[in-house]
Amino acid sequence: MKLFVGLGNPGQQYQMNRHNIGFMVLDEIANTHSFGPWRSKFSGHFSEGLLGNKKTLLLKPSTFMNLSGQSVGELSRFYKIDPKNIIVFHDELDLAPGKCRFKSGGGHAGHNGLKSIHSHIGDNYQRVRLGIGHPGHKDLVSKYVLNNFSNEDQKWLRELLAKISESCIHLANNKPDKFINQIASTLGNKKGAGEKSNEIKVEKTSIKNNFNQETKDEQKSTLQKLLDKFNRK
């Protein structure tokens, strides 16, 4: 069994924050792969489903970011999930917007959500680090991560979430290299005028990709549904 954890803050006012990209990934996965309904337990909200033939749990802690480990610890102990089978999706200030890296074990680099998880299950878990960029000065970080993604961010964010969701079956099957390669191969379209390329890495492997895929009219992404809701307000 695998456990995918998305980090973020609970509450409608935080839904589109940069800090909540982990929640957005899990919502997209649940929607794309027809997971079961979200249930409230283990100090969070969790859903069950299959990625290929691998049973997978999705968990969004309902505590605030700096207490995320409480929820991860409760659920992982109940289901007896080894930390090596836990993958955490989180925002990463030290990566430019649109960059994505896979990391196994190691330190928390000051990320409050990871720091909390370390304190409950140790550091032998895996992470998907999702770049949101840095505001330029440490005093601006708190306001920056708790602000919504900008309109300029929406295109790469929408496409990144969709491609992670499509490729995550490889993470469930312990093949992070295939996870990255599938994202690279499906995002290999030519760059449009004015668009920037985005880099995705697994450990020391670097693959540059240009994001220019049209969104299907017949199926809105989870992110688009959130954007529609906020735009109506």
Secondary structure by P-SEA (a helix, b strand, c coil): cbbbbbbbbbcccccccccaaaaaaaaaaaaaaccccccccccccbbbbbcccbbbbbbbbcccccaaaaaaaaaaaaaccccccbbbbbbbccccccbbbbbccccccccaaaaaaaaccccccccbbbbccccccccaaaaaaaccccccaaaaaaaaaaaaaacccccccccaaaaaaaaaaaacccccccbbbbbbbcccbbbbbbbbbbcccccccaaaaaaaaaaac
